[in-house]
Amino acid sequence: MTNRTVEDYVNNVDLRHKNYIPGEFALGFVNFIKLVNGGGGEENLTPVLHYKMLDQIPGNGMDILNMLFRGSAKTTLMGEYLFLYLAVYESIPGFGPVPLGIYVSDSIENGVKNMRMNLEYRWQNSEFLQHYVPNTRFTDIRWEFGNKRGNKLIVKGYGASTGVRGSKELGTRPVLAVLDDLVSDTDAKSPTVISTIEDTVYRAVDYALHPTMRKIIWSGTPFNSRDPLYKAVESGAWKVNVFPVCEKFPCTREEFVGAWEDRFTYDSVLKQYEKSLKTGQIASFNQEMMLRIMSDEERLIQTDEVLWYRRSAVLQNRGAFNFYITTDFATSERTASDPSVISVWAYNSNGDWLWVDGMLERQLMDKNLDALFTFAQIYTPQSVGIEVSGQQAGFITWIKNEMLTRNIYFNLATQENTSKEGIRPTTDKLTRFLLMVPFFKMGKIFFPEEMRNSKVLKEAVDELSLASVGGLKSKNDDFIDTVSMLASMKAWKPSQSIPMSATTAKGTHDVIWGDEDESQELTNSYIV
């Protein structure tokens, strides 16, 4: 059986958790958290993903790996509260007593010391803990808890890049290892440090534990595809939980399905997304919140290769452009289905493609045709690209019948070396998109600045930013399909003798679009 990729986990995550019922351990653990916090309570409601993670802990099966978005409280749940739970109750159901454990984080100075301070704070501010765990002793790298029954729990702290040595105590090996955010920002850039961290996990920690009574719980947010956590998810050697902040983003408020909506609301995620978009840090948003990892070396389209122009300059001078429409139609309005996309392109005498208008909706085919005919009326396209593979084969006949009914006519695109209407793909999606990548590299594709925050262009940026040499890693690839279709369109440039008004460094005046001396200057007039 093929091991699942991180991309597969993220694209198919189900955050609605239908028919899920928390187990006894998870319910008891959450109740324990409420006892620890007493009347102060918690800032937010417990999300279902916490119950699911807790349900993985009982028993002595595969080691557990949790890949979660930043801010998901993974350290609090799988570190602080787990150690305190064991201090009170001493054991894990189906596993046994835990007298000795180890905690490994990125470094002693950062992760380990922070855990020590948080544990100490919890104990000092909880009457419940002080009653049932009356004796504690904290140092930076060793935490000792003595409960009311006279039993002890000892947890020893280590830095991931400094190694795990001397973990035995009182002649026994630890039975539990909690690994937490092992890679720091600096570590993620160093192949040498990454290799050291992998040695810590698979050599030092693995062999430091008791040979039969042993459990490893590893939680974190990945930095890149070289991150040991990322590789571990895809190894098939761990019991895996993967939870991004929501099922998909960008999306509408109605489509939003969050992992922890009480804390990470649609508005808070949208605010972070828009800030990332405006600052050119969309890759960071995808990494930290959506768990979609892509290094700049892997990206087919870099951020500065997604170019923007002033849409009004095209709409005011339509005679200087030929218009084309590309489509990717789905046939369902269900939330989980692929959306339908229509892209309207203006093509100029310089060979540039300017996305002018379009739509992205999950709707039935009758509404798709309404939108298509509306765009055709507005822009009078030279041709319209319709894919005719699989269940889409009947679209051509349907559209031609609608032309007669609506009295609106347009040319349906044909592929090279054939007069048969419709575009029939003969290669996979990535191969088709690769034909358009050089156009981005040469600065020949533009998107309207005025529509940067529209639903359709947010989806466009998301898909383009996640197109990699290894595949299209976005949840949907429907907008990219409308870009790829341009390579199959028999497009021709407009006449170069049509005057249009353009703003250049010399002021506003009439120029001839495509004139050899003015073409670059005119191009600059609509690029921002």
Steps between C-alpha positions, in 0.01 A plus 500: 500500500637842401579734789291817507665833429455816706326651198255209499427539873441875469291482182271237651476619858151480652451761769125444535576178692166343413400199711807538724443421869788575743635207695510460878863611531449816295191599699675432829808697391297808404318475833842489669596826324191665644589376850851642463372842397220512756270798493726687259404265219653507153514780247336292228283194457686171452514426124412157365853459364630494861265215584616312190867545590437385856314193377823383334695482828362191683655161420848397399478507121672722242668821607292814446575796277293820504555755223296808586469867410673768704298594809315168529608457866687179419775578755245584767300183441771244422761649732379699799168330571624151409786518752269639768240232426766231546618665822149459643381172344843335443410289194348487151209260440607192312863599530594506866686713758722788386756568775762655268466698178704730280404824328691609189459841337709716267741610775538514876510880492173528312258208502619314811521805726161621377347164588653517848354848557157398373487187715605696805242769428220244460589333830535827692160621381296181545356398836411165345862426402643621830260270684563186292865569413627668819871454428676646199857586412586696187834568336550610141552143374337278763147510640395279791142451618400313819130423525278445803547122480874539535587408139733707284511612140832630367528678165839594355542769235732495196579712198449330164831604352707434814406132532333280760746343740471393862127451487503208744414570862482272804620217277204515258445629151224750412182356356360821348660754266320822405658672199382855444587746219848359454602739223554873552500769229878495486526119508266465202760664274785270597524150347761412764270589790207321333713186477592535870131529596416187302776316685349622828159359408595170341814414694522680833129512594399169343774309678477694826152365574408175672511217241140382551317768702548799273299780344608800291268796438641746246323829427594798289445736208730429204739758355577341163499167320839416656354534849528162681133535606391537137696195393372299797136560399568348159709210632203286606677417828282717725135531599433836336269795574517791252286807570531833310315801639213441258406269217571759233605861469428734331127433514176679576361531851233244411760251374729538802551184705752567777698271727438724803239755402452622855859628496593530132191662352445563131575869554829433680620260231391741226688787665819294521459380141449850361800632692712218358369570151578872518849448642594225256515241778228265379744209520531561875122493542479175306776349713400616847123476470419266210801263537570536128876495468684639201854633477578776252713250309196275448258772394427528130365854535675739738308776680654777286400314182130551572463842338221754546357769272225764502186337363344835410772553236372193313127561543536855369686382188337170408566552129871449562448144624364168387306314767500128575319291759633184663292278726516213744149381577395275786148362523411523868412770750604296803750671733745211475499495120738683266396853404425608144729771362465740207791723402469791257832605345600808301779428247704790368729557204801449728393141570398570861208323667303720739239333721205739485200329653365166610331299767562217744190331639371161609182482301306289253569510128196712412641785711844448344346550157316813617836644611677393179241663273508816713877529460470425129249785460723743687836418340417349157781244518689378193453147635396312813688198629287210626660179625339189349640209696301253709155618606566840340472357148137609472566864583564603137159386379330657802675834446418509126134434578508784754641732231188442293271547799670815630594643157855555627778352289875452543773277362593187689875443508661207323840351564794505263475274192128441541176677418302313765358737757615468860831455682592139573799469741746224415744555789475543878420832669859581599636434150234727351580778748874474432430630147382828655777539759735676250232768450517583872880502488496742205244729667226429248208426737327767709216521751290808589605691809140611560388137542795378707273423799221334302419137569615382160838675510569394857454146375726579204784621721459201728520251214788676327702527823462125559592384151826307536736290294360200688135575427211740562476505879198723551174339606341604169663553162201626304624856444838371384314285247358817343854637475631178349225506236655815350774280353234315297322809370565618143544863599592787270617847585275801438565756230783737581333796335236568765569819699452505875562747778773404741680664788877491455796690636434760225144561611161388371474484124383281213742227398476212258486174698791286387699787344864396520615812685207521737402137575715458811405843631132421451544165673640688799189717505280218618749308714519593867 
